[in-house]
């Protein structure tokens, strides 16, 4: 199955966050920050000027408004480009 987001949306694969601190303390889901990282799998149908993100880019996004889906046992998110707050380079 192939999913192509429409408009100014991107399909990302979230990067799993650490569930314990360096000292071994467990961090519950409710205590984690709402800014998260993901890898862009597919970009929407808008042109490059509207979506300055490419496949394979690692991004930082807010975790409040996204659509979750599961494909081939993997979790993905579709989110609007306005929810992307940074592109991680280097």
Backbone as CSV, one residue per row, in Angstrom:
resi,resn,N_x,N_y,N_z,CA_x,CA_y,CA_z,C_x,C_y,C_z
1,UNK,0.847,-1.173,0.000,0.000,0.000,0.000,0.897,1.243,0.000
2,UNK,0.523,2.239,-0.779,1.265,3.499,-0.863,0.322,4.635,-0.481
3,UNK,0.755,5.511,0.397,-0.065,6.646,0.821,0.605,7.928,0.376
4,UNK,-0.135,8.765,-0.316,0.339,10.076,-0.766,-0.511,11.129,-0.071
5,UNK,0.054,11.884,0.877,-0.718,12.934,1.546,-1.155,14.005,0.542
6,UNK,-2.260,14.636,0.813,-2.770,15.692,-0.059,-2.452,17.065,0.518
7,UNK,-2.298,18.039,-0.365,-2.074,19.415,0.060,-0.773,19.596,0.809
8,UNK,-0.826,20.403,1.864,0.363,20.732,2.652,0.511,19.778,3.840
9,UNK,0.519,18.501,3.554,0.666,17.498,4.596,1.854,16.592,4.283
10,UNK,2.386,15.958,5.317,3.480,15.009,5.136,3.177,13.730,5.912
11,UNK,3.685,12.627,5.400,3.593,11.330,6.073,4.939,11.115,6.732
12,UNK,4.934,10.871,8.050,6.195,10.677,8.755,6.175,9.382,9.554
13,UNK,7.361,8.880,9.820,7.545,7.750,10.721,8.148,8.337,11.989
14,UNK,7.400,8.300,13.095,7.922,8.877,14.330,9.174,8.149,14.811
15,UNK,10.099,8.922,15.381,11.297,8.350,15.984,10.951,8.053,17.431
16,UNK,11.150,6.814,17.837,10.794,6.396,19.200,11.659,7.140,20.206
17,UNK,10.994,7.718,21.207,11.696,8.449,22.247,12.172,7.495,23.333
18,UNK,13.206,7.921,24.043,13.689,7.145,25.183,12.610,7.107,26.253
19,UNK,12.385,5.966,26.855,11.375,5.837,27.892,11.975,5.888,29.284
20,UNK,13.292,5.970,29.361,13.978,6.080,30.653,15.031,7.182,30.563
21,UNK,15.316,7.796,31.691,16.367,8.799,31.742,17.711,8.087,31.792
22,UNK,18.785,8.861,31.703,20.122,8.273,31.783,20.340,7.563,33.116
23,UNK,19.645,8.016,34.160,19.754,7.387,35.468,18.850,6.183,35.652
24,UNK,18.046,5.842,34.632,17.200,4.664,34.676,15.773,4.900,35.141
25,UNK,15.377,6.170,35.307,14.024,6.484,35.753,13.068,6.399,34.569
26,UNK,11.951,5.660,34.735,10.938,5.507,33.695,10.176,6.818,33.511
27,UNK,9.961,7.238,32.250,9.203,8.449,31.938,7.857,8.036,31.353
28,UNK,6.736,8.298,32.056,5.420,7.932,31.516,5.057,8.809,30.322
29,UNK,4.193,8.283,29.439,3.772,8.992,28.226,3.215,10.377,28.546
30,UNK,2.493,10.519,29.643,1.875,11.801,30.000,2.888,12.856,30.408
31,UNK,4.102,12.451,30.776,5.122,13.399,31.210,6.080,13.795,30.094
32,UNK,5.988,13.139,28.953,6.894,13.440,27.846,6.522,14.762,27.193
33,UNK,7.517,15.428,26.625,7.273,16.685,25.923,6.433,16.435,24.679
34,UNK,5.724,17.448,24.252,4.868,17.313,23.077,5.591,17.639,21.770
35,UNK,6.884,17.976,21.833,7.671,18.175,20.620,8.381,16.859,20.340
36,UNK,8.235,16.364,19.128,8.751,15.043,18.801,9.515,15.066,17.493
37,UNK,10.276,14.002,17.226,11.028,13.866,15.988,10.405,12.801,15.106
38,UNK,10.575,12.979,13.795,10.105,12.000,12.838,10.908,12.086,11.554
39,UNK,10.789,11.050,10.744,11.450,11.019,9.442,10.381,11.080,8.371
40,UNK,10.548,11.996,7.412,9.567,12.190,6.359,9.619,11.013,5.388
41,UNK,8.457,10.371,5.197,8.339,9.230,4.297,7.794,9.685,2.948
42,UNK,6.852,10.626,2.965,6.210,11.117,1.736,5.715,12.532,1.988
43,UNK,5.803,13.376,0.957,5.303,14.744,1.064,3.999,14.882,0.302
44,UNK,3.261,15.926,0.630,1.961,16.161,0.013,2.040,16.607,-1.428
45,UNK,0.880,16.977,-1.961,0.760,17.319,-3.370,1.028,18.788,-3.670
46,UNK,1.262,19.621,-2.637,1.576,21.028,-2.865,2.980,21.129,-3.476
47,UNK,3.283,22.273,-4.122,4.604,22.398,-4.747,5.702,22.633,-3.705
48,UNK,6.973,22.560,-4.134,8.118,22.655,-3.225,8.194,23.977,-2.484
49,UNK,7.699,25.059,-3.083,7.722,26.355,-2.402,6.817,26.325,-1.174
50,UNK,5.734,25.561,-1.252,4.803,25.469,-0.135,5.259,24.458,0.907
51,UNK,5.976,23.419,0.478,6.468,22.395,1.402,7.985,22.285,1.229
52,UNK,8.755,22.989,2.072,10.225,22.939,1.945,10.837,21.725,2.635
53,UNK,10.139,20.613,2.602,10.567,19.374,3.251,10.649,18.288,2.184
54,UNK,11.658,17.430,2.285,11.844,16.349,1.321,11.797,14.994,2.009
55,UNK,11.586,13.951,1.231,11.623,12.587,1.762,12.978,12.350,2.412
56,UNK,12.969,11.697,3.548,14.207,11.380,4.245,14.649,12.425,5.259
57,UNK,14.052,13.625,5.221,14.407,14.659,6.187,13.961,14.259,7.588
58,UNK,14.756,14.620,8.579,14.362,14.441,9.974,13.803,15.767,10.453
59,UNK,12.618,15.717,11.047,11.933,16.939,11.452,11.592,16.909,12.936
60,UNK,11.328,18.094,13.469,10.826,18.257,14.821,9.416,18.807,14.659
61,UNK,8.440,18.190,15.322,7.051,18.614,15.148,6.334,18.633,16.488
62,UNK,5.244,19.376,16.550,4.427,19.375,17.755,3.527,18.162,17.706
63,UNK,3.228,17.598,18.842,2.496,16.340,18.885,1.009,16.472,19.123
64,UNK,0.411,17.613,18.847,-0.985,17.813,19.194,-1.978,17.440,18.094
65,UNK,-1.678,17.745,16.842,-2.687,17.507,15.799,-2.100,16.695,14.649
66,UNK,-2.296,15.405,14.712,-1.846,14.535,13.634,-2.780,13.340,13.561
67,UNK,-2.788,12.719,12.403,-3.599,11.518,12.188,-2.676,10.316,12.261
68,UNK,-2.961,9.392,13.154,-2.156,8.181,13.278,-2.707,7.091,12.383
69,UNK,-1.807,6.285,11.822,-2.226,5.126,11.048,-1.163,4.061,11.147
70,UNK,-1.562,2.839,10.864,-0.634,1.724,10.910,-0.636,1.034,9.557
71,UNK,0.577,0.761,9.056,0.749,0.128,7.766,1.849,-0.924,7.898
72,UNK,1.558,-2.148,7.527,2.540,-3.242,7.587,3.179,-3.363,8.969
73,UNK,2.389,-3.153,10.011,2.881,-3.281,11.372,3.685,-2.099,11.886
74,UNK,3.826,-1.049,11.085,4.579,0.149,11.466,3.616,1.303,11.713
75,UNK,3.936,2.158,12.677,3.102,3.327,12.963,3.612,4.538,12.189
76,UNK,2.671,5.300,11.626,2.975,6.503,10.865,2.031,7.619,11.308
77,UNK,2.394,8.840,10.967,1.550,10.002,11.228,1.427,10.824,9.961
78,UNK,0.253,11.402,9.756,0.064,12.405,8.710,-0.174,13.711,9.448
79,UNK,0.665,14.696,9.149,0.489,15.976,9.817,0.616,17.125,8.838
80,UNK,0.043,18.241,9.212,0.074,19.451,8.403,1.455,20.088,8.543
81,UNK,1.951,20.694,7.481,3.280,21.302,7.533,3.354,22.429,8.563
82,UNK,2.236,23.030,8.927,2.270,24.099,9.937,2.650,23.554,11.308
83,UNK,2.531,22.232,11.511,2.911,21.605,12.769,4.397,21.217,12.814
84,UNK,5.106,21.388,11.681,6.545,21.128,11.653,7.237,22.394,12.123
85,UNK,8.057,22.261,13.169,8.695,23.464,13.711,10.168,23.576,13.345
86,UNK,10.789,22.481,12.871,12.192,22.557,12.477,12.562,21.344,11.636
87,UNK,13.604,21.548,10.810,14.218,20.458,10.064,15.602,20.267,10.690
88,UNK,15.915,19.035,11.073,17.196,18.759,11.724,18.225,18.417,10.651
89,UNK,19.304,19.163,10.645,20.361,18.947,9.653,21.648,18.563,10.344
90,UNK,22.419,17.743,9.677,23.751,17.407,10.182,23.784,16.328,11.115
